[in-house]
């Protein structure tokens, strides 16, 4: 029987156990399993429980001593909290902030924040006092961040950062993206809100990330699409990589329906109508990255998704129909016949195909990046399928049709962010001057 899980800051049962040997000087013992509170150790929930043991000649004495040890440990935690309250280093503030996120952020988000702090920010700013750092120093530090290898716990419980990563020429690699700036801003906001900064202000308020050039929409050519599909299919059918067919099938659905990755993952068996003429699929839900089924994206806050085309029924291309027919046949062979089974369902690990689970956004995105890495298709990501279909729809049926197909409320969004301008537009003002 598996032992019950112990939450951070709690202990297991106190129960004396006899050794069964009368000659033992202390035949009764109590082993206490416990975890430290999250405000003292943000990773307590991930670590194995700690232990201490008491021994005595009687079961009652062993249990009484265990209760006394537990009370002493709680007093020790109280003292550590008082000491932490006076620690105003950014490392100390970050630890408390991360611990406060347990019930307010997804576990994956907390892991990302923790990794960003420990790997990127802590080696540069962690030992600075939160009241001594100035806005100019913080901005200079953010502009001079470099990528590091993963760190590791130190021998005394601290965190040892990894060394700098370097490129082929031996130069340190700058950190890109807004994540470090966002995490540092949130840590300083926590410090200001909780009174750790004497001026109760966040020195990064009003500071903006350097302007990044917005990439122009880029659509695939038919030749690039066929090569991408062949690459996914080849890796999906070779020995040991059968699961890549999930990626192949998802890319095919995204390519021929123009739906978002969450909408593609959210298609269930009861949303597909192969008996219609033409066969179609209803896009009215999406599988969220938080691991739940939700409504399709609402791009206009004051109206429901259905009022502006977020919910839509899309006719299926023959290639998409072929993928769906094959997946339905495979699911029926496994006994997955319920209407709520995702079309792209995957086998739950360790069940030998007997049960299914929802696929993961992150897993499929990572596999797509791995698939195209080192090729001339490395620029392709999951949203490129929408760019491609929007560009083709705009060229053949106009921007209104492209916006409706993608579920956009405003055609301007489709034109600005999704349609590749493949041909120069010729404006003809000659008619204005006739007559």
N, C-alpha and C positions, 0 to 999 in steps of 0.2 A: 504493500500500500504506500503510495507516494506521500511524503510529508507535506503538510499544508504550507502554503507560501507565507512568508513573513513580511509584512509591509515595513518600509523604512520607519525607524523610531519605535518599533515594537519588538516583542520577544515571543518565543515559543512557550509551551506549557512548562510549568515547574512541577516535575513529578519524580520522586525518588525511585531508583531502580536498584534492586539488590544484586550483588555479584553471585550469590548462591554458595559462597565459600565462608563457612563459619569462622575459619581461622584468620580471615582478613581483619586487620586492625580497624579498617573503615569499610565495612561491607556494603554501605549504601552511598550512592552518588547521584547527583543531579547535574545534567548537562544542559546549559541554557544556550539556545541559538537566538541571535538578535541581529538587527541591522541598525546602523546609525541613522539619525534623522537627515533628511535631504538638505536642510539648511547648514549642516556641518559637513556633509559629504554628498554633493549633487549626484554622484554615481552610485550611491548606496543601493539603489534598487537594482542595479546591474550586477553587483558583486555577490559572491557567495556569502551567506550569513556568517557572522563571527560567532565564537563560542567561549564560554568559560564553564568551569566545573567546580562543584563543591562535593566534599566527601565527609561522612560522619559515621559514627557507630549506630545511629538510629535514623530511620527514614525521616522523622519529624525534624530532627536537628539539621539534616542535610537540606531539607526544604526551607527551613527558617534562614539558614545561612545563605541560600540562593536568593531569597527575597531581599536580604540585607545587601548582598552584592549588587543586585539590580537597582535598589534605591541609591546606592553609592554611585553607580554608573550614571543614573539620571542626574544626580547632583553635579557630577563631572561635566555632563553635557551642558547644564545650566551655566557653569563657570566658563566653559568654552564659548557659549553664546555671548556672554558679557564681554569676553575678550574680543570676539569678532565684531561686536558693536563699536569698539574703539578702533578697529582696523579700518583705515580709510584708503588703503591701496586699491587701485582699480581691480587687481586680482580678487581681493576680498569682496568688493562690491559686485563683481561679475558672478562670483560663486553664489551669492545670495539672490541675485537676479535670476540666474538659471534655475535655482531651487524653487523660486516663486512661480515659474512657468508650468509646473507639473500638471495642474488642472486647467490651464488656459491655452495650451498649445499642443499640437500633435507631437508624439514622440520623435518622429523623423525631423520635425522643425527644431526641437530642442537639441537633437544630436548635431544638426547642422550648425546651430548657433554655438554650441560647445566646441565643436571642431574649429570653427572660425576664430573663436577667442583664443583657444589654447595654441593653435598652430600659427596664426598670423599676428594677432594683436598682443597677446600676453608677453611674448619675448621682447616686444618693443616698448610697451606701456604698462605692463602688469605691475611693476614695483613702484610706479609713480603714485603719489598721494592725490586723491581725487580733488582736493582743494588747492593744490599747487599747479595743476596743469592749466595752461592757457589755451584759448582758442587758436592762436597762431601756432603753438607747439603741436596741438592735435592735428591741425590741417597739414602741417609739414610732415608729421609722422605718417598720415594717411597717403600722402603723395610719394612716400619713400618706402613702401611695403614690398617685400619680396616673398616668393613662394618658398615654403619649407617642407621637408619630409615630415611624416607623422611623428609626434613625440611619444613619450612613454612615462609612466609613473616613476618618480624617484625613490631612492631607498628609504627616505624619511617621510614619504607620503606626498611630497610635492610633485610638480609636473615638470619634466625635462623636455624642452622643445627640440624638435629635430633640426638637423643642419639645413643650410640653404640648398635648394635645387638649382642646378646650373644647366645652361644650354650647351650645344655642341662646342661652342667656343670658350666655355668655362665661365661665362658671365651669369650673374644671378638673374633669375627670371622675375620680372615685376608681377605683382598681383593685379589682376584685372577684374572688373565687375564691381557692383555697388555693395556686395554683402558685408565686407569689413566696416564700411562707413555706417551702414544700417545698424549693425550689431553694436558698435561703439556708441552710436547715438542713443540706442535703447538702454545701454548700461548707464550712461550719464543721465538720461531721463529718470531712470530708477533712483539714482543717487540724489537727484534734485527733489523728486517727489517724496522720498523717505527722509529728507533732512540731512543727508550725509554731506551735502555741499552747503557751506555756510551761507552763501548768497542765494541758495535755493533756485539756481538757474542752470540750465543746460548750456554749456559753452558752444555746443554745435548747433543750437537752434538757428535756423535761417541759413545754414551753410548747405550749399547744393553740390551734388556730385559734378565733376567735370562733364561737360556736354559730350555725349558719345554720338558718333555719326550713325543715324538710323539706316540700316541696310535697305537697299531698294528691293522690292519684291522680285523674286526670280522663279520662273516656272521651268519645269523639266521639258525637254524635248521627248518625243516618242521613243527615240533611240536610247536616251538616258533612262527612261522609265523601264524599257524592256531589259536593259542591262542590270538595273537595280533589282528588278523582279527575278531575273535569272540568278543573280548572285544570292539572293535570299533563298530561292528554291534549291539551288545547288547545295548550300550549307545546311538547309533544312532536311535534305534527304540523304546526306552522307552519314556514315556510321557515327553514332554518339551525339548527333546534333539534331535529332528529330524535332525537338521543341521549337527550332527556328521556323518551322512551318506556321506556327502561330504568328510570327512576325510577318511572314510572306502573306498570310491571309488578311491580317490587319491592314497592311499596306495596300493590298488590292481593294479592300472595301473603302479605305480612305480615298484612294485614287479615283474610283468610279462613282462615289457618292458625294465627296467634298465635305464630309462631316468632320468634326473635331475628333481628336483621339479619344476623349472621354465619351463622346457620343457613339463612336464605333465600338468601344468596349461595353457600352450600356445596351447594345442591341440584344434582345432576348428572342427566343424561338417564336414567341407569340406576336412579335412585331414584324415578322417576315410573312409576306403573302405571295407564295410562288404560283398560286392558281389564278391570280389576277392577270389581266392583259393590258399592259405589260406587267411582269412581276415587279413588286415594289417592297419597300421597307419603310416603316414608320419611325421617324426620329423624334421622340418626345421625352427621352430621358438620357442621362449620362452617368457613367461610373466616375465618382469623384475621387480625387487623389487621397482624400481622408478615409477611403474604404467604405463608401456608402453610395446608394443609388439616389440620385436627385434629379430635379427637372433640368431641361436644357438651359443653356446660358441665356439670361435675359439681358439684352443690350439696350433696353430702354426701361429705366426704373419705374416709370409711372404706368406702364402697361404690362400685361402678362405676355409671356413668351409666345403664346398662340396668336395674339393680336397683331404681331409684327413679323410673323413668319419663323419664329424660333422653332416651333413645332411644325414639322413638314413631312410629307410623304414623297419619297424619291423613287422614280423608276430605276430598275436595276439593269446595268450593262450585262451582257452575256458572260463576261469574265467574272463579274461579281456573283452572278447566279451559279456558275460552276463551283466557286468556292463555297457558297452557302449550301448547295446540294451535298457536296462532299462532307462538310462539317456536320450537317444534320444526320447523314448516314452513319458517320463515326460515332456521334453521340447516341443514336438509337442502338447501335451495337453494344455500347457500354451501359445502356439502361437509363441514360439521361434524357427522359422524354417529357419532363415538366415544361410548362410554358415559361417559367421564370428562369430557365437555364440560359446563361449567356451564350450567344452564338460563338464567342471566342473563349469559352470556358476552358480551363486547364485542369489537369488531373491534380488533385490534392496530394501533396508530397507524402509518400509512404503508404498510399492506399491501394497501389497496384491497379489504378483505373476505376476503383469502385465508387469514388465520390469526386465531385468537382469543386473548384473554387474560382473566384473572379481573378482575372489577370491583373497585373500591376502596371500602372503608368510608367513608373521609374524603370522597371525591368525591361519593358519594351523599348523605351527611349535609349537605354544603355545598349541594348542589343543592336539597335539601328546604328548608333555611333560606332560600335565595334565592327559592324558589317562593312561600313564604308570607309573606315579609317585606313589611310595609306593609299587610297584610290583617288581618281579624279572626281569621284562622286561624294567626297568628304563634306561638301557644303550642304548636303541634303539632310533635312530634319523632318519630323512628322508633319509639320505645318506646310511643307512644300507641296504636299498633295492638294491642299486647299488652294494654294497659289496657282497651281497648274490648272485645276478645273475652273477657277475663277477667270483666268486669262483666256482659256478656250471658250468659256461661255460668253465672255464680253465680246470677243472677236466675232462669234457666230450669231449671238442673240441679243447683245447689248448689255450694259452695266446693270440695268434693272433685273434682268434674268439672273445675272451672276450674283447679285445681292440676295435675291430670293433663294437661290440654290444654297448659298452659304448660311442663310438664316440671319442676315444683317438687317437692322432697322433703317440704316442710313446708307445710301449708295456711295456717299463720299468716303466712308470707311473702306468699302470694297475697292474703290479706285485707288485710294492713297496707300493702303497697306497690303493689298492682295493681288492686284493686277499688274503684271509686268508690261511695261510699255515697249513692245517689240518693234513697233513701227512709228516713225516720226509722223505726228499729226499735222496735216496741211490745212491751214486756215485760209479761206477764200473770201476776201472782202469786196470782190469786184461787183457783186450784185448791188451793193449799197450805192454805187455811183451811176447805175443805169437810169436813163430818163432824165 
